[in-house]
Amino acid sequence: MDEANPFETSGLPHRYTDKVVLLTGAAAGIGRATALRLAAEGATIWCADLNAEGAQDTAAIITGHGGTARDCAIDVSDPEACAALVDDCVEAFGRLDVLCNIAGIGSSRHTVDETPERFNQMMGVNALGPFVLSIAALPHLLETKGNVMNLASTAGVVGQAYTAAYCASKHAVVGLTKAMAVEYGKQGLRFNAVCPGGVKTAIIKGFQPPEDCDWKLVERQFLRTDLQTPEAVAAMVAYVCSDEAYYLNGAVLTLDGGMTTG
């Protein structure tokens, strides 16, 4: 996709025409890339993020190129705010087809330096947020036979040194995805998790290994030395959430250059 014109759609399918997508983490990185990709494929997007200015900028890019979008600030660890967000989205657009839980936080530190406060914050944003948003969205998604995409991480599939709180939160996301996929699959509602490895986003700066780390443990996280682009992850999400992937449910899809293979 041409970065100067995110709605340069030559070669892209139009899988999201007449579909409404609620997407958290829309201000930057994977969230923004996914919002632009789905909008380029025809989706109406509600862009939500704690960073109000960033969410507004993403929505402005979409509307500036002929798409339809709204934006708002949201703390996804606030259950009442999450319920209100879903209500606002459906009231504005009349339906909800896809929920993309992309908002997340993370960092590295020695496990003994983690605090209960940081642990709870990580769980609140990364795990509680997707849970309460999914619950609020359920009646609308059941009506449209829609789906939920939870952005997890390779840290939700394997253990990674110096990221105990982050790993715990992303493993929770994977477990949530599998449990809800089983519970609602017969009703035509799909839940899937996309688990990227290293991505060129601002959050990666928070994962610098702590002082006195064991570099051999850190190196286990990388089979390749390069990082993937947010657009590469967005392309995967665009397939997972589309009707083409109608038989994909409860999947935990790693996008990591083979790191979790063995």
N, C-alpha and C positions, 0 to 999 in steps of 0.2 A: 504494500500500500504506500502511496506517495505521501510522505509526512507533511508536505506543504498543502496537500488536499486529501484529507483522510477519507473523503467520499469518492476517490478515484476507484470505481468499482469494477473496472475492466478485469475480467478473469475471476471475479468473486461471485459465488452463488448468492441469490437473494432468498435466504432461508428464513428470514425474520419479518417479512412483510406482514403487517397487521398484528404483530406480536408486541407485547409490552414486557419490558425487562426492568426489574428493580435491582440495582447494582450498588453494593457498598464498596468503599475503598476507591471511589471513582476519581479522586483528586490527582492521582499520579500513578506511575509505575504500571503494574499489571492491570490494576483497576481501570485506569484511563485507557490503556491500550485495548482492553476488552470492550469498554463502552464504545470506543470509536469503531472497532471492528464490527460489533453487532449492529450499530447504527448504520454503518456502511452497507450492511446486508438487509437493511430495511426496518430494524427494530425502533420502537419508541422507547426511550431510556429515561429512567429516573436515576439521576446521579446523586449518590449520598456519600458523605464523608465527614469526619470530624473537622477536616480542613475545609471550611465553607468556601473560601476563595478558590481553592483548587477545584472543588466540585462545580462551582459556578463557571470556571474557565472551561472545564470539560464540556459542560452543557452548552456553553457559548460556541465552542468549536462545532458541535453537532448542529445546532440551529443555524449557525453561520453558513453551513454548507447544505442547507435545505432539509435537515433532519428535524425530528421532534424530540425535545428533551426538557426535563425540569431538574432542579437541583435543590439540595437542602443540606444543612449541617446535622449530623447525627452522632451520638455516642452510642455505639452498638452494645455497650455493656449495660445500658439503661433499658430494662424490659418495657417500661411504659412508653418510652420514646420509640422503641422498635414497633410496638403495636400501632402507635399513631402514624408512623411512617408508612406502614402497609395500608392503613385506612386512607391516608392522603393520596397514595399512588393510585389506588383503585378508584377513589372518588374523582381524581383528575382524568384518568385515562379509561375508566370503565371496565377494566379487566386486569388480570395479571397472568402472564404465561411462564415467566422464568424468574427465579430468584438466584442471583449470583452473590454469594457471601465471600467477598474478597478482602474486606477490611481486616487488617492484622498488624500486630506489633511483634518485635522480637529482638534479641540481642544475645551476646555471649558473655559468660563470666564463670568463674569457678563455682561449682555447686555450693560450696560452703559459704560463698558470698551472696547467694540468693537470699531474699527475705520473703516472709509470708506476704508482705504487701505487694512485692513485685510478682510473685507467683499468682496471687489472686487477680492482679491487673491483667496478666497475660491470659489467664483462663477466662476472664470476663470479656475481653475483646475477641480473642481467637476462638473460644468455644461457646460461651454463653450467648454471644451475639448471634451466631448462626442458629443456635437452638431456638431462641425466642423469636427470631425473624421467621424461621421455618414454621413454628407453631402458629404465628399470626397469619402467615400466608396460606396455610393449609386449605381452608375452605375455598379460597379463590383458585388455587392451583388444582384442586380436585375438580373444580367446575370446568377448567380449561384443559384438563389432562396435561398439565404443565410439568415442570421439573425444577429441581434445585441443584445448583452446582456449588459445592463447598471447596474453596481453595485451601488445601492443606499444605503439605510440604514433604520432601523426603524425610524430614524430621518426624513425620507422622507415620513413617513406615519402618524406619530403622533408628537405633540409638545413635546420637551424635554427642561427642564429648563437649562439655562446657555450655550446653544448652538444655539443662534439665527442665526448667520451667517451660521453655518453648516446645521441647519435645513432648512434654506432658500435654500441653494444650493442643498440639497438632495431632497427637494420637487420639485425643478426645474427639476431635473433628472427624477423624476417620471412623471411629466407633459410632459416632452419631449418624454419620452417613450410612453405614451398613445397617444399623438398627432400623432407621426410618425407611430405608429401601425395602427391607423385608416386610415391615408393617404395612406399607402403603403401595407396594408394587402391584398387588392384585387389583387395586383401584385405579391403576393407570397413571400413578404419580411416581416419577423417577427421582432418585437421589444419587448423585455421583460426586466423587472427590478427584480433583486434579492436584498432583503433588509435584511441583517443580523442584529442581535442584537450584544451583546458582543462577541468579537472574541479575541483569544489569539494572538495578534500581537503587534508590537512595537508602532503602532499609539495609542493604548489604553492608553499609558502613558500620552498622551496629553489631555486626557479627565478626569484627576483628578479634582474633583469639586473645585471651587475657595474658597478662605477663606470666612468665614462668610456666607456660603451657607445654605440653608434650606434643611437638610438631608432628610426630608420627601418627598420633590420634587425629589431628586436624587433617592431615593429608588423606586419611581414609575417606573423607567426604568428597574427594574430587578424583574422578577418573580422567577428566579432561582439564586443561589449564584455562580454557576460555569460559566465558559466561554467556548464557543465551539471552536474547532480547525479550522484553515484555511482549512484543508482537508475536513471537513464537508461541508463548503460552496462550495468548489471546486466540490464536488460530486453533489451538487444541480445544479451548473452552467453546469456541464458536461451533465446532462439530458436536461436542458433548451435549450442548444445550439445544441442538437443532432436532427437527423431526427425523432427520436421517439416522440419528442415534436412538431410535425408538426402542430398541431392544437392549440398550445399555442401562443397567440399573444396579446400584450397589458396587459399581466399579471404583477401584482405587488406581488411578492412572499416573504412573511416574513419568516425569519428563526431565531426565537427569543425566543424559549422556551415558547411561549404563551403570551409574554409580551403585545403585541398589541391586544390581543383578547378582553380585556375589563378591 
